Amino acid sequence: MNLRIVTCWPPKLLLAASAGWAQDDGDLATAVTTHREMVVTANPLATAAGAHILKIGGTAVDAMVAVQTVLGLVEPQSTGIGGGAFIVYYDAKHQQTITLDAREKAPAAATEDRFVNAGGFTNAWQSGLSVGVPGVPRMMEHMHAKYGRLPWQRLFVPAKVMAQRGFALTERTSSQVAGLLAANPSCADGERLFFRDPVAFEYFVNTDDCTAKPAGTRMINKPYANTLKALARWGADAFYHGPIAEDIAAAVQGDLNIPGDMTTDDLANYQVVEREPVCMYYRGHRVCGMGPPSSGGLAVGQILGLMENRPDLMGSDPLDVDTVHLFTQAGRLAFADRNQYVGDSDFVSVPVAGMLDEGYLADRAALITETDMGPADPGIPPGVVGPSGPHNAAKLSGTSHVSIVDRYGNALSMTTTVESSFGNGVMVRGFLLNNELTDFSFAPTDNQGNPVANRVQPNKRPRSSMSPTLVFDADGKVELVTGSPGGSRIIGYTAQSIVNVIDFGLDPQEAINVPHYMNRNGRTDIEEPIPGITLEYDAQALADALEAKGHNVGIIAQTSGLSIIQVVESEYHKKGKKNGKGRKHHHHRLLIGGADKRRDGTVGGR
Ligand code: DON
C-alpha cells in the first residue's frame, strides 16, 4: 500500500477524500497555519515567548532557549534547567540533521545496586538518589553557540521578566500539586514525602492549611530570575561551577528523605554529546529520531518498519480495528527489543543498525497474525553482543515537547524533562531537581543473572523513551516535526502521529485529535474519548473487536502532549509578461501546526 502525505493545500480536502474517514469536527481544535515560522509548546506563555523570538529574527534554537527557560517557570512539573533533554535538529544551511544528547548522568559514585534497597519507586523518586546531573543549561549553550543568531542574553528576557513580575499559576500545575499533597500520609514538616523540601512547599502550597495554591495565583520566582541572570551573563558555567553547582550538590547530599551522592565535580564534568540521528524509511519518507540512550528513535522506527512490512493487515482508517491491531502488534515486538537491548551505548553495546535492518524487520513482521500474539520475546537483531536482561518499566508524567520551524528553514524537535511530576521535589535557586535516574533499571541483573543493559553505572545516562522526531520527504525536505511527553507511551504517541499524517493524510491537529492506542508488550490500551478534545468514537466497540482478536484491552485516560508542525512546500508557475517570457517560478511554504489539548498546548508564529 502506498499512501500519500498531504502535499498541497488545503489538507482538509484530502482528509475528506481519504477512504472510510467520515469526521464531524464539532468543536475540536483545528490546525493553525502560518507561512514564515512556527512554534508549538505545551504552554501559551512559552509559545508566545518563542514566537516573539522568531518574529525578531531569531532561529529555531534562539526560540528554543526562550521557550525552555519560560517552561521551567510556568510548567515546572514537566521541565526545567534542572532536567535533561534530547533534540533532533535540521540545520538548513548545511542540510544536516544532528541530534543532541543532553540527558542527565549518574554521579561518578553511583553503583549498580543504587536502587535495590531504596524502598521502591516512590521512595527513590522523592530522594537524592534519583537526581542526575542536569543537561539543559549546557544544551542551551551548545545549541546557541552553533545555531543561534540573536545575542544569548536576549533569549532570557521573557522568562526573567515573567519570574520577576509574576505569572498566573495554571490549573495543570495546581492540580498536580494537589495530587501529590494528597498522597502524603501527613502534611507536617518532617513527615511529608511529597514537597518535603520547605522551599518547594512554600512556593507551591498554602502552608497554613496544606492546600495547593489555586490556579490563577500570581507566582513570583525571584531566585529563578537571579539564576537566569547568572546564566545570561556567564553562560552555562554559572550553573556547573561555583555557587549554583555547590547548592545543587548540597541539596542532593542533604536530601531529607534519602541523601544522594552528586558532587560539584559531577556537575563540572558534565558534557552534552552530539550523536548521529537514528533514521529509517517509512513509505518513502525518511524518519529521523534520537538514538541511545533514548530508545525512542529505535522503537518508533521499528513500529513503522514492522507496519510497512504488513500491508495485508493495514486498515483504511486510523480507528479501524485492523489498523489498531497491526499497530499494537508492532508495538509488542518493538517494546520486546527495546526492553532487552537499549541502554546508554557509551556503556553497553546496542545493536542500533541491526534493530532497524530491513531483513530483520521483515522477519519480525512475519510473526504478526490476525490475532494478538501475546507477550513478544525479543528478537536477535544483527550485531547483538552477549546476553542481556530486559528492563520493562513503564512510567508516567513530567515532560514537555517543543517543535519549532524558523524562517531560515531550520527545524527543531525537542523533548525536555524532569522525569516525574516536579522532578524529585526539591527546589534549588528557583528550579526543581530532576529524578531522571529512576529511569534506570532498579535491578542490575535479570532472573538468570544477565546484566540488564539499562542498569545503573557511574557516569551513565539512563534509558529514555523520549522520541523527538523529524520526517523528511523524498527530496530531503523537512515535512514533519513531532514528539510528545508520556513516559514510555511517548513511543506510541509519536509513531501514531506519523501514521496518522503519512497513511491517512491527516493534518497535525487532526492527527493529535485521534484517540491513542498502543501495546507496550502487555495489555492493549485504548484511549477513552475526551469530549471537545479527541474525536468521539465508540471505545467499547473497538475494545470488543480487539477482544475478538484475542487482545486484553484497557480503556484508559491518556497523558499525551504532542506538538506537531507539518511543512508543506509547493512550487507553481505563474504567467509572466505578455511576450511569454519570464514565467515565474514561485516557491510557497506553509506551516501547519497542531497542539495537544489534552495539555495546554498552543501554536504560535506568523
Ligand atoms: O526519558 C523518559 O523516557 C522519561 N523520563 C520521560 C518521562 C515522561 O515523559 C513523563 N511524562 N509525561
Boltz pocket constraint, residues with backbone or C-beta under 6 A from the ligand:
constraints:
  - pocket:
      binder: B
      contacts: [[A, 395], [A, 396], [A, 397], [A, 398], [A, 399], [A, 417], [A, 418], [A, 419], [A, 420], [A, 436], [A, 439], [A, 463], [A, 464], [A, 465], [A, 466], [A, 484], [A, 485], [A, 486], [A, 487], [A, 488], [A, 490], [A, 559]]
      max_distance: 6.0
